[in-house]
Amino acid sequence: MFNARSILRTSLLAIPLVLALSHVAQAETVARYGISMTDIPLTTGQPDRGAGGYQFTGHTMYDPLIEWEMNVDSRPGKLIPGLAVSWKEDTKDNKKWIFNLRHGVTFHDGSNFNADSVIWNLEKVLNDKSPQFDPKQSAQVRPRIPSIASYRKVDDYTIEITTKEVDSLFAYQLPWFLISSPAQWEKLGKDWNKFAADPSGTGPFHMEKFVPRERAELVKNANYWDKNRIPKTDRVILIPIPDALTRANALMNGQVDMIETPPPDVIPQLKAGGFRIVTNVTPHVWPYHFSTAPGSPWADVRVRKAANLAIDREGIVKLLNGFAKPAVGQLDPSSPWFGKPSFKPTYDLAQAKALMAQAGYSKAKPLNTKVIIATTGTGQMLSLPMNEYIQQSLAEIGINIQFEVVEQENLYLHWRSGAKADMNAGKGITVLNVAYVTADPFLGVVRFIDSRYTAPNGVNWGWYNNPKVDAMIDKIRTTFDSKTQDALLSNLHEIMVDDALCLWVVHDVNPHALSPKVKSYTQAQHWFQDLTTIKM
């Protein structure tokens, strides 16, 4: 139906002269990375531009209390100690969690990491009355750590965090909370804008140069506390190149050494030219997230199911030259939490049209609505071609959609604001196209269907409300036995699919194209990636 090259913009954007890098010493190893974003993500500690931003200016320069294991590619990673060497819930009060912090860690500016640093950073994003509160960072991370009620210092290397309710899934939230240097913020006049240009964390890289919308140069932290994550390359230069064809041309012309999301129809040419294509199983789904708020046309489950039955997912995989996997739910069937949903999101136009007719719609009497999408960005895959494909497919069953096209970070603002917000409902927007990380049960399922996580408390964007689901989530949170928890989570995902909460399209395989100069790169089975594994 579509040819990706005919849809993608073919005009080449000028690549900055910085790509020549004539100033870099010959002995230094350098990896130039063309990223799909329009700008460098926020550098102050909590990246913007979605989950993809964490691999660039998050886990490169900063560390969380609890990390995802990212330097393996043969299996899914797991939660591992970060700046906290251990953590456990209080057996006398399961709302309380004790974190024992790592000794001997210093920030890039030379100041010491300790319990005061953690409390200061929690205040930075959760307490709008604190001097260091940063609304930009708070907007990024607060919806990702909604369980936190309070926190306190126990001693110099121990903290206690209390959750709002008993929450056995709480640890999954903490890889998103990163620690920046209080001393550096003080040194720079308590100014987050100055901090953005001269940041300080505890991570494996520190930032040496930063030019917004042009580049960020990350230099190896040879004194990094985790000797298994000392970067294999001296310098990684992040270069925003949002246009897919321009990224591919920059790679083929030797202006960059690796790129994310190469255009599918250029991949054969890249392979023929000696470039290596790296993919992996990726817990990541590309959906349309419906508003189920009162008054939304998607409040009718028949319409939601019809939309799911109208899409030829294999056709979209073909559009992507095979670099995707059809999605039949929020999670991949290989997930331990997939369960056995009764609704199967397959391609069945006849059934889709029948459901639309039952709901009172047809091509002669169509449903007209608006979808907000991004032009590009990490995780959005080939946004415009894929959305145009879906637009034409849905029109076949009497669903006419118009696009509100915005830059990626603007899309996230609409997402965090919820479907009822005037910026959405006031413009007739009833569907949102944000790609979601599904690596753990909280990120993949719970945060989208818990009625208590509607805006501003979380990202239940569509205002889904099901008392049965809320009760099941409460049971999961109070269950610390993993087998029982897995069974309950499977039931939860079954309900999500049977209610057709989203139009699920494909799972990403996160393709990267590497120059022969790149000797090794470990692509984890996660949306988080570890740039310390790049070796030139």
N, C-alpha and C positions, 0 to 999 in steps of 0.2 A: 504493500500500500504506500509505503514511504521510502524515500532514499535519504539517508541522514545527511549526505553531502549537499543535497539540494535544499535542505532546510537550515542547516547550520550557516551562520554568517561566514562568508568567504573572504571578507575584507580583512587584511592583516593589520594588526595593531603594531605600532612602533615599539620595539623592545629597547629599553633604556641602555645607554652605552655602558652602564655598570656591568653588563653581562660580560664584557671583555675582561674585566677584573685585572687590568694590567698592573694594579698596585699590589696585588697579592704576591708575597714572596714565593719563589719557585719551590722551595722545600715544603711549603705548607700544602696539605691535602685539602681540597675544596670540593664540595658538592653543591651544585646550583640546581635548585628544585623549583620547577614551574608549577605553582599551585593554581587551582581553579577559582579562587576567590578574587573579588575586585579590589580587596585591600588586605593588608596584614591584620590578623585578629588583634584584639585588645591585648596589650603587653603588660598590664599592671598586676596580673595575678589570676584573674578570672577571664578567660578569652570570650569574645563574642563570636558571632558567625557559626553558632551551633556546635555540635559535638566535634565536627571536623577541626574547629579551631584549637582544640586541646592538643592535637598532635604537633601543632606548629608553634604556638606561643604559650602552651600550657605545660604539659609534661616534659617539655624541653628545658624550660627555665625554672620550673617550680615543682614541688612535690606535694602530694596529699598525705594525710595520715595513713590511709589504706590505699594501696595501689592495685591496679590490674596488672597481672603478669602479661607483658607485651613482647618479650623477646623470644617467643616460641611460635612456630607456625604449623606444627604437626598435630596440634590439639587445641581445644579452647583454653584460654588462660584462666586463671583463678585469682581470687583476692589474696594478696600477699602483704606483708608488713611494708610500710613506707616510713614516714616520720614517726609513726607509732610502731614499736616493736611487738606489741601485743595489745589485745582488747578483749573484753568480756562483759557480759551483762551481769549486774548484781543479782545474785540468787535470792536475796531478800526483797529486792524491788527491781523487777525486770524492766522498768522504765529507765533505770540508771545504767550507764555504760562507763567502764573505767578504761582509760587509755594510758599505757605506759610508753613514754616518749623516748626517742633515740638520743643517746648522749653523743657528744663530740661532733655535732653537725654545725657548720657555720654557713651563714648567708654569703653571697658573692661579695658583699661589702665588708666582710670580716667579722660581723657581729654574730653573737651566739644564738642558736635556736634553742628554745625551751618552752615551758608551759605558758609563760607570759606571751610569747609570740603567737601561740595558738589562740589564746583568749582574745588577743588584740585583733587577730584576723577574723574570728567569729563576730566580734563587735563591728568590724569593718563592713560586713555584709548583712548583719541581722539587726543591728541597733542603730536606727537613724538618728539617735541623739548623741552618738559617740563622735568625737572630733575627727576620727579617721574614716567615718562612714562614707562609702563611695557608691552613689546610686547606680552608676554604670556597672560596677562589678556585682552589686547586689541583685540587679535585674537579671544578670546571667545565671547566678548560682542559687539564689533563694528558692526558686521553684524546684530545684534539683535536691534540696535538703529540707523538705517540708516537715520532717518529723521532729526537728530540734525545738525543744521548748525552752531549755536553759542550759547553762554550762558554768563550770567553776574550776579554778585551780586548786588541786589537792596539795601538791608540792611542786618543786621546780621542774620535775619531769613526770608529773602525773596530772591528768585532767579528768573531770567527770562531765559527761553530757547526759542530760535528761531528755527523754523523748516525750511527746505530747500524750502518746498512748504506748502500751507495750508494742514493740515493733521488731520482730525477729529479722526483718529484711533491712534494718537500718544500715548495716555495714555497707550495703550496695550503694548507698547514697554518697559515701565519703570520698571515693576517687574523684569526684567533681569539685571538691573543696580544696583549693590550693593555698599555700602559705607564702606570703610575701614579707619582705623585711620591714619591721617597724622602724629600725634605726635609719634605714635609707630614706624612708618617708620623712622622718624628722630632719635628717640632714638636708633634704631638698626643699625645706621650707613648708612641709606639710601640704604639698601640692601634688595631686595625682597626675596632673598633666606633665609636670616635670619628671615624675617617677616613670611615666610611660616611655620617656626618651632615655631614661637611665635606670632601668629596673634592677631589682635584686631579689633573687630567690635562693633556694638551696639546690636547684636542679643540675643536671649534667652539662648544660650549656649556660653561658651568660651572653647577653646581647651586647655587641660592641658597636654596631651601627644600625640606624633605623631611619628610613625615609618613607613616610606614609604613602601608600599606593604604589610604591616602587620596590622596596626591599627591606628585609631585616637580616642582619648578619649575626649568626649565632656561633660562638667560639667555644671550643671544648673546655670544660672545667676539669682540669687534670687532678684536682683535689677532691673530686666528688666522693661522697661517703660510700656509695655503693660501687665497689670496684668491678662488679660484673656489668655495670652500665657506663663505664668510662667510654665516651664516644670514640668510634673507630676512625672518624674523620675530624680533622682539626677545625674546619669551618663549614657550616651549612648556611647557604644563602637562600632565603625564601623570596620568590619573585612572583607577585600576582600576575597571572595571565588568564583572565576569565574566558576568553574565546578558545574553544577546543582546537580548532584548526591552527590558530596562532601558536598554541602550546606545542602542537605536534611539529610545526615548522621550526619552532625555536629548538626543539630537540634534534631534529634532522640536520639543522644548520650548525649544530654544535654550540648554540648559545646557552643551553641548559643541559644538565646531565640526567635528569629524570623528571617525569611529569606524572600527575594523576589524571585519571579519566581521559585517556586518549580517545579521539573520535573513532567509533567502531569501524567505519569504512576505510580508515587510514591504517588500521592495525596490520593488514597484510603487507602494506608498503613498509611499515616500520620493521616487521619481522624480516622482510627481504633485505632490508638495509643493515641487518645485524643487531637491531635493538631487541631487548628482551622484554616480553610482556609477563608481568607477575600478577597473579590473582590468588584469592583464597576464599574459603567459606567465610561469609561475613554476616553476622547477626544484625541485619539492617534491612528495613522494608521501605518501599516507595509506595505510599498510599494516597488516597483522597480521604481526608478526615471530615466526616459529615457533622454538621450541627444538628443535634436532636432537640434543640430548645423549642419551646412552644412557638408555633407559627412557621417553623422551618418545613419546607416540603419533604425533608429527609426524616422528619419525625415518624413517617409511615415506613415501617420495616419492609413493606413490599417494594417500595421505591428503592430502598437501599440494596435489597437483594437483586432487583432488576438491573441496577447499575453494575453490580458484580458479575452478572451473567451476560452482560453486553460486551465484555472486553475479551478479545482474542490475545491472551497473554503470550502465547507462542509467537504471535505476530510482532509483539513488542520486543521479545527476546531476539527475533530475527532482525528487527530494526537496530538492535544493539549488537548485531553480529555475533550473537551467542553469549555475550558477556553479561548475563543476568540469568535469574532462575524464576520461573512463574511462582507467584505467591498465592497460596490458598488459605491464608490466615495472617494474623499479625506475626506469628512465629513460623519458622520452617518446620515441616513435619519431623525433622530429626531432633527437634528440641524435646527435652524431657517433660516440658509443660504444654505440649501441643494438644494432647488429649484426643478425643474422638468426636469432633463436631458433626452434627447431622447435616448442616448446610455445606454444600460443596461449591465454592466459587469457580465454576467452570464456564466455558463459552457455550451458551445456549440461548440464541436470539429468540427462538419461539417462546420459551418460558419467560424470558425477560419481557417480551411484548405482552404476554398474557398477564403478568404481574402488574405492568403499567396500566393495562386496561382495567384491571380490578381496582386500581388506585384512582382511576378516572382520567388517565392521560393517554395520549396517542400522538402520532406525528402530526395529525390534524389539530389536536388540542395539546400542545406540548407543555412540558414543565420548563419554565425559563428561570435561570438562576446564574449566580456569579461565583467563580472560583478564583482564589488568590494564589498566585504562583510566583516563583523567583525566576529571574533570567538565567542564573547559573549558580554555582557554588558547590563546595564539597558536600557530597551526599545527595545532591539533587540530580545527579547523573546527567542525561541529555534533556534538560527540563523542557525546552520549547518543542522539540520534535515529539517527545513522549506525550506531552499535554495536547498537542494538536491531533495526535493519533486517537487519544481518548475522546477528545471533543467530537471528532467525526464518528466514532463508534457509538457514543451515547446518543447522538442525533438520530441514529437508526431506530431507536426505541422511543423517541419523543422526548428526549432530555436535551434542551438547548442550553449550552453554557457559554458564558462570556468570561474572558480572563481579565483579572486585575493583576497586571504584571509589575512587580516591584523588585528592588535589590534585596539580596538574601537577608541582611540584618533587619530590614523593614518587615520582611515576612515573619521573622521571629518575634518582632514587636506585636504584630497582629495575633500571632499564636499565643503569646503569653497573656494577651489581653482578654482572650476568650471570645466565643461566638456572639455573646450578647452585647459586647462592647460596641459603642457607636461607630468606631472605625471599621467594624465588620458588619453588624446587622444594619447600621445606618446606611451602608452602601450596597446593601443587598447581597453581601457575601455570605454564603451558607456552606461553603466547602473550602478547606485549606489543604494545600499540597506541601507538607513538610515531611521529609524522609526521617525515619525514626530508628535509633539504635535499640536493638532488642536483646542485648547480651545478658540481661538478668531480669528476674520477674518484676522488680519495681520499675525499671526503665521501660521494659517491653510491654507490660500489661497494666499493672496496678495504677500507675499515675494517670492513665487515660480513662479509667472507668470508675474510680472512687469519687463519689459525688462530693466528698469533702475537699477534693483537689481542683475544684473550679477556680477560675481567676478571682482574686489575686493569690490564692493559696497554692496553686499548682497549674498543671497544663491539661486538665480535663477540658480541652478546648470546646468540645461540642455540647457540654453541659449534660452529659449522659447521667441518668439517675435511675438506679435499679436497687431497691432496698435489699433484695436477695443477694446481689453482688456485694453491697456494702457489708452485709453480715458475714459473707464468706471471706472477705478481705480481713475483717476483724478476727476471724478464726485463724487465718493464715498468720497474722501478725503475732498471735499468742502461741503459735506452734513452733517449737524449736527442734522437733524431730524431722529430719530431712525427708524421709520417705512419706510421712504423712503430709508434709508441706508440699512435696511434689505432686501428690494426688490431688490436693485441693487446688493447686495452681493449674493443673490440667483441666479441672472442672471450670475454673474461672475463664480460661482461654476458650473452652467450648462455648460458654455463654457469649463471649465477645464475638465469636465467629457466627454463631447461630442468630445473633442480633444484627449481624452485618454492620457493625459499628463504623467500619471504613470500607472503602473500595480498595482492596489490596491488589496491587499490580505485579510488582516483581521484587525479588530480593537481589541486592547488589552483590557483585563479586569483587568490587573495589579494584578495577584494573589500574596498574601503573606501568609505564614504559620506561625502561632503563637503557642508558647508553652503555656500550661495552666498557667504558671507563669505570662504571660502577661494578666493583668486584663482588660485592655481596649486599643483600638487603633482606631482612627478615620481615615478612608481612604477616602480622598476627591475625588470628581469627577474631577480630574485634574491629570496632570503628576507631578506637585508640590505636595509634601506631608508635613505634619507638624509633626515633630518628638516630639514636645512638648506634643502631645496627648498620647504618650506611657505611660501607667501606669502599674507598676509591683506589 
